[in-house]
Amino acid sequence: MQQVIELFKEAMGRLATGVTVVTSEVDGRPWGVTVSACCSISMDPPLLLISLFTKNASTEAIKEQQRFGVSILSKDQTKVAKAGAKPGTPKFFEEFTDFDHDGKTHMVKDALTHIHCKVDNVVAAGDHTIFIGLVEHVTIGEFTQPLLHFHRQFGIFTDELEQKETVVK
Ligand SMILES: Cc1cc2nc3c(=O)[nH]c(=O)nc-3n(C[C@H](O)[C@H](O)[C@H](O)COP(=O)(O)O)c2cc1C
C-alpha cells in the first residue's frame, strides 16, 4: 500500500494545477489555506468542490461557519501560496486579504478571481473532507497570468495570453 501511495503522490504531482487560497475565519480572524483540489462540478445550480485535509483548522471552521471563499491566485502570488501552505503554523491572513464586495468572505487582494460559497454538502473521503459549495458571489479581478503548480514547484503559463470576452447574460 505504501508504495502505491508514494507512486500516487508522484503521479498527481504531474498534474499541473492552478493554485487557490481557501478562506475562512478562525477566532474571528481571516484564515487562508493553499489548495489545489478545487473544481467546478455544476453550472446550474453553480456548485464548486474543494477537498481539505480533515485535520486542517479550516475544515472545522468551514463546517461551523457553513461558508468559505476561494481566491484563485495570480502569477505574482507565490508568497501568498507559500504562507497558506506552511505546515504547522497559524495561517492568519490579515496581511493578504480584504472582505469581498458583499463583506461575506475574506478575499485575497489582487487575486485573479474570488468565489464566495455557502456549504451545500460535506463528504468525508479518506483523510480529507470534501466541501461542495453553492456559489453565491463572484468577484472578477484583473485579467493576468495565473499561478501554477507542478511537481512541487510554482511556475507560470508561458504562452502569450489572449483575453477572451467574458460573456455575462
Ligand atoms: C500547491 C499546493 C496545493 C495544496 N492543495 C491542498 C489541497 O487541495 N487540500 C489540502 O488539504 N491541502 C493542500 N495543500 C496543503 C496545505 O496547504 C497545507 O497542508 C496546509 O496549509 C498545512 O497547514 P497545517 O499544518 O496548519 O494543517 C496544498 C499545498 C500546496 C503548496
The ligand as an SDF file (V2000), in Angstrom:
LIG
                    3D

 31 33  0  0  0  0  0  0  0  0999 V2000
    0.1900   23.9290   -4.2800 C   0  0  0  0  0  0  0  0  0  0  0  0
   -0.4110   23.3360   -3.0470 C   0  0  0  0  0  0  0  0  0  0  0  0
   -1.6540   22.7480   -3.1110 C   0  0  0  0  0  0  0  0  0  0  0  0
   -2.2580   22.2020   -1.9810 C   0  0  0  0  0  0  0  0  0  0  0  0
   -3.5030   21.6590   -2.0840 N   0  0  0  0  0  0  0  0  0  0  0  0
   -4.1150   21.1910   -0.9790 C   0  0  0  0  0  0  0  0  0  0  0  0
   -5.4370   20.6870   -1.0650 C   0  0  0  0  0  0  0  0  0  0  0  0
   -6.0430   20.6440   -2.1300 O   0  0  0  0  0  0  0  0  0  0  0  0
   -6.0370   20.2660    0.0850 N   0  0  0  0  0  0  0  0  0  0  0  0
   -5.3770   20.3030    1.2930 C   0  0  0  0  0  0  0  0  0  0  0  0
   -5.9680   19.9120    2.2940 O   0  0  0  0  0  0  0  0  0  0  0  0
   -4.1160   20.7520    1.3880 N   0  0  0  0  0  0  0  0  0  0  0  0
   -3.4730   21.2040    0.2840 C   0  0  0  0  0  0  0  0  0  0  0  0
   -2.2030   21.6800    0.3620 N   0  0  0  0  0  0  0  0  0  0  0  0
   -1.5090   21.6050    1.6270 C   0  0  0  0  0  0  0  0  0  0  0  0
   -1.9340   22.6850    2.5780 C   0  0  0  0  0  0  0  0  0  0  0  0
   -1.8040   23.9850    2.0470 O   0  0  0  0  0  0  0  0  0  0  0  0
   -1.0420   22.5400    3.8280 C   0  0  0  0  0  0  0  0  0  0  0  0
   -1.0070   21.2110    4.1930 O   0  0  0  0  0  0  0  0  0  0  0  0
   -1.6230   23.2150    4.9890 C   0  0  0  0  0  0  0  0  0  0  0  0
   -1.6920   24.5680    4.7980 O   0  0  0  0  0  0  0  0  0  0  0  0
   -0.7630   22.9030    6.1980 C   0  0  0  0  0  0  0  0  0  0  0  0
   -1.3480   23.5270    7.2690 O   0  0  0  0  0  0  0  0  0  0  0  0
   -1.4460   22.9110    8.7210 P   0  0  0  0  0  0  0  0  0  0  0  0
   -0.1150   22.3290    9.0400 O   0  0  0  0  0  0  0  0  0  0  0  0
   -1.8070   24.1050    9.5240 O   0  0  0  0  0  0  0  0  0  0  0  0
   -2.5430   21.9050    8.6500 O   0  0  0  0  0  0  0  0  0  0  0  0
   -1.5750   22.2270   -0.7530 C   0  0  0  0  0  0  0  0  0  0  0  0
   -0.3060   22.8220   -0.6820 C   0  0  0  0  0  0  0  0  0  0  0  0
    0.2650   23.3690   -1.8190 C   0  0  0  0  0  0  0  0  0  0  0  0
    1.6230   24.0200   -1.7140 C   0  0  0  0  0  0  0  0  0  0  0  0
  1  2  1  0
  2  3  1  0
  2 30  2  0
  3  4  2  0
  4  5  1  0
  4 28  1  0
  5  6  2  0
  6  7  1  0
  6 13  1  0
  7  8  2  0
  7  9  1  0
  9 10  1  0
 10 11  2  0
 10 12  1  0
 12 13  2  0
 13 14  1  0
 14 15  1  0
 14 28  1  0
 15 16  1  0
 16 17  1  0
 16 18  1  0
 18 19  1  0
 18 20  1  0
 20 21  1  0
 20 22  1  0
 22 23  1  0
 23 24  1  0
 24 25  2  0
 24 26  1  0
 24 27  1  0
 28 29  2  0
 29 30  1  0
 30 31  1  0
M  END
$$$$
